[in-house]
């Protein structure tokens, strides 16, 4: 009797027919048949490596956009507004594809620069960072943020806070709503916070003090205290409770994650938060997880950090519906300044020039109350 041997000796293999096994064949990328961004992305989905990931992610984002029961949370980390991606996010908000934002505070602050008509600039590597500091230029990789821009942001923040009722507790989604209202009334440029205000999309900044916005609020409070005025109180748990109550009202949840960091984890921990309320406190709340997910982030999984963890890992935490139960996910390991505009442009082509998904009812569900 022949024995199976892992070194290859004595093994009689039965070679399968791939088509009979219902394997999906790949297709050559034929540029002569590509006439739009969507054509390219669809063709890439039939290739391999990151190209296939990008195409599959576009399919998942399209499914989220077309699912009228799906409430989509977008999480933002990294220097996306400095990298001039703010209008891509604003378009997703304006088209009703994104229904809530969870972001770093720095990203919102740099976005305010755009929204108030200021600019970022290219970095000249021949100029040393010590000289940039003396000249008032803050470097973000290959881009410069003039310190004068942040002074302009502070003036907007100060204007909003001067009109804030001291008896009303501050939290990030209320504050960002007020900034968006100010922008809608006093500026003409598009931006994330203005679009969010106009479309009723709440914007949460979990690590609020880790930003120019947080520092501006801290400085404002020091000035108020020095002038003998009441300091403004900030409570981040109002953000958590409003985010959770908003998501609990939805039938189905999707998440579009750019980068990782605090925004990604804060948005994803909704599932465990609700489960703990049910299991430890006995609350009668439905257990909810994300049904859809698209993640664009080049962080590798082997460093062990959350930014690189795949959705399969998050399933073990009760944050996502497993694929076997209908969960659908796309993960693209690429710089978001490359992946995001290509994926979004392809999906917008599929939806058509008008708001093809008509999710206006979700905007009302996420309405910001003050």
N, C-alpha and C positions, 0 to 999 in steps of 0.2 A: 504493500500500500504506500502510495506517495504521500509524503508529509509536506504541508505548506511551510515554507521557510521564508522568513522576511528578507533574506539576502537575495531572493530572486530564484533560487534553485528549487526545482520541483514544483513550481507554481504553474497551473494551467489557468490562464485568464480567459474570461468570456467577454470579448470586446463588444460594447454596446453601440447601438445606433443612436446618435445624439438627437436626431429628429423624433425617433420613436420614444425616446426618454423625455420628449417635450422640452428640451433645452432651447433657450432663445438664441438664435444666431445673431452675431454682430454684423454690422454693415459698414462698408467703406464710407468715409466722409467725402462725399462728392460735391465740391464747391460749385460746380456748374449747375447744380440743382438748388443752390441756396440763394434766395432773393430777399430775405429779411432776417432780422435777428431771431425771430421765432423759428424760421427754417433752420438756422444754424444750430440753435439749442436743441431742437428735435433731432437733428442729425447727430449731434454730439451724444445724445442719450443712447444712441445705438452703437457707440464706440466703447472706449474703456477708460480706466483710471479716473482722473478728476473731471474729464469731459463728460463721462457718463454720470458722475455724481451731480454735476451741474444740471444736466438734462432731467435727471430724476427729481431733483429739488424743485425745478420749475413745475413739474407735474404735480407735486404735493402742494406747492403754493397756489397753483390754479385750483386744485380741489378745495382748498380752504376758502378761496375767494368765491367760488361758486356755491359752496354749501351755505344756504341761508340760515341754517341753525348754528353755524360756527362763529364764535366770538374769538377774534385773533388778537393776541398780545404780542407786541414787538419789543424785544429787549435790545438795547444798544450799549455797547462798550467800545473803548478805543477812541481814536481821534477822528471820528467819522465826519463831523461838521467841519473841522479844520481841513480834512481831506475833500471837502466840497461835495459831500453826499447828502446834504440836508434836504435838497429839493426832491431827491428820490424818496426819502421818508415822507416828506410833505405830500407827494403825489399818492403814496399808498394810503395816507390819511384821507386826502380829498376824494379818492375813489371809493372810500368805504371799505377797503380791504383790511386795514388795520384799525382796531377798535379801542386799543389801550396801548400806552407806551410805558416801558420801564427803562430808565436810562441812568447813566452816570451824570452827576451834576456838571462836570467839566464839559461834557458833550453839549448840554443845554446852554451853558454859558458861551461857548464858542459859537453855537448856533445863533445866539442873540447878536453876535457881531455881524453875521450875515443879515439877519432880519432888520437891523438898524442901518443897513446900507454901507457898512464898513467892509474891508477886504483883508484877506490873508495873502502872504507873499512867499515866493520861492526863496529857499535858503541857498546862500552861496557858501560852499564848503571851504572856500579860501579864507573866510572870515572866522576867527576863533570865537569860541563861546564866551570867553572873558570879554571880548570886544562887543559881542552882541548884548551882553548884560549892561555894559556901560551905555550902549546906544538905546536901550529900552526895547530890545527885540527878544521875545521868548521863543525858543526853538522847540518845535514838535517834529522830530525826525528831519524831514526835508522841507519843512514849512515854518514860516515865521508868523507869530502873533504879536503885533506891536502892543506894548503895555498901554498905550493910549486907547486902544480898542477896549481893553478891560475897564479903563476909567469910564468909557461911554456906557458899558454894561452896568457899572455901579450906579450911574446916574438914573438909568431905567429902574433898577432895583430900588433905589432910594425913593424915587417918585411913587412906586407902587406901595412901598412900606409906609410912607408918610400918610397914605390914605387908608391904611389898615386899622380896623377897629381893635384896640388893645384888648378888649374883652373876648375877641375871637382867637382861639388857639390856631397858630400856624401849623401847617404840614405841607409837604411838597406838592401834592396834587392841587390843593387850593391855591398855593402860591403861584404855581405854573399857570393855572387858569387865569389868575389876575394879570400875570405878565402877558399872556396871550391876548387878553382883553385890551390891555394898553397898546399892544402892537397893532391890533385890528383898528383901533381908533386913531393912532398917531403915525403909522408908517404905511408905506405902499408895497414894500418888499415881502415876498413869500418867505415862510419859514415854518419850522416844526411847531413851535408853540402857537403861532397865529393860526395855522391850519387846525391844530388840536382844539383851540378855543372855538373856532367857527364850526367845527364838526362835532363838538361835544365829546371829544376823546380825552380821557384823563391821562395826565403825564406824571408818573411817579419817579422820584429820585430817592432810593432807599438810603444811600450813603451821602446824605445831603451836605454834611459839613466838609466832606472831601471834595470841595469845588470852590470856584470863585463865587458862586451864588451863596454858598454857606458862609464864606468869609465876609461877604458883603452884609449878610444878615447879622453876623457877629459884630461887625464894625458899627452897624446901625444901632444895635442894642447898647454898645459902649457909649455912643454919642447920646442916646436917649437917657442913659443912666447918669452921664455927666451933666446933662441939662435938667436933671431932677424929674424926668418923665418915666412912665411905666415901661419896663422892658417887654418886648413881645415874646410870648411863650411858643415853643416849637415842640410838637409831640409826634414822633415818627409812627407811633402805634395807630394814629388816625389813618395814616396811609395804608397800613396793613389791614385794618378792619374794613376800610372802604374797598380796597382791592379784593379782599375775600368775599365781601357781600356782593360786589359786582359780578364776580365769576360764578358765585353760587346761583345767580339768577339765570345763567345761560344753559342752553340745552347741550351744547357741544363746545369744546375748547380747542384752539390751535395756538401755536407759538412760533414766531419767527425770530430767531436769535442771531444777532450779529456780535461776534466775539464771545466773551464769557463774563467773568467777573461777578461782582455783586448783582447787577441787574438780572443775569441769567438765573442765579440761584434763588434770588428773592422771588422772582416770578414762578419758578418751578416748585418752591416749597409750599405753594398753595395746597397741593394735594396732601402732604403730610400734616399741614396745619389743620385741615378739616378732619382728617382721620384722627388726630390727637384730640380734637374737640369732641369727636364722637366716642372714641375709646376711653379716654381718661375722664372726661367730664360728663359723658352720657347725653350730650346734645343730640337732638333729633335733626341732624343735617345730612344731606345726601353726599356720599363719597364721590368726588369728582376728580378726574385726571385729564391730562391733555390727550386728545385724540389724534391731532396732527402736530408735526414739528418739522421745521426747516432750520438748520443751523449752518452758518457760514463762519468758519474759524479755522486758521491753519495750525492751531495748537495741537501737538501730538498727544496721544493718550498716555504714552509711556512715562511722562513726567509725573503723572499721578494727580495733577491739578484738576479742579472742576472745569476749567475752560476747555480742557481736552477730553473730558469724559463723554462717551457716546450715549445716545438715547437708551441703548440696551442697559447701561448701568443705572440710568434714572428709573427704569422700570422696576428695579429691585427696591427702590425707595418709595414706590407707590406714587410717582409723579406723572407717569405716562401709561396709557392703555397699551398693553402688549400687542404686537402685530397679530398674534393668533386670535386676539379678540377684536380686531378691527383697527388697531393703531397704524398710522401711516406716517413714515418719517423719511426725510432726506437730509443728508449731511455732506457738506462740501468743504474740503480741506484746502482753502484758497484764501488769499487776501480779499477782504470784503470789498475793497475799492474796485476789484475786478469782478468778483462773483455777483455782488448785489445788483449793480446796474444792468448786467446782462440778463440775470434771472427775471428781474422786475420788468424790463423792457419786453422780454418774450411773453410774459404773462399778460401784460397790458395789451399787447397785440392780439392775444387770444380772446381777451374780454371785449375788445373793440374800443372805439374812441369814446363811447359813452360809458357810464358807470354800469357795466354789464351785470354786476352781482346784486345791485340794489339792496344794500344792507342798512338802509337808513334807520330801520327800527332798532338796530343795535346801538346806534348813536344815542338814541333816547334812553336805552337801558343803562348806558355808561355815563349818563349826564352828571356833571359835577354840581354838587349842591353846596352852597355856602351859607 
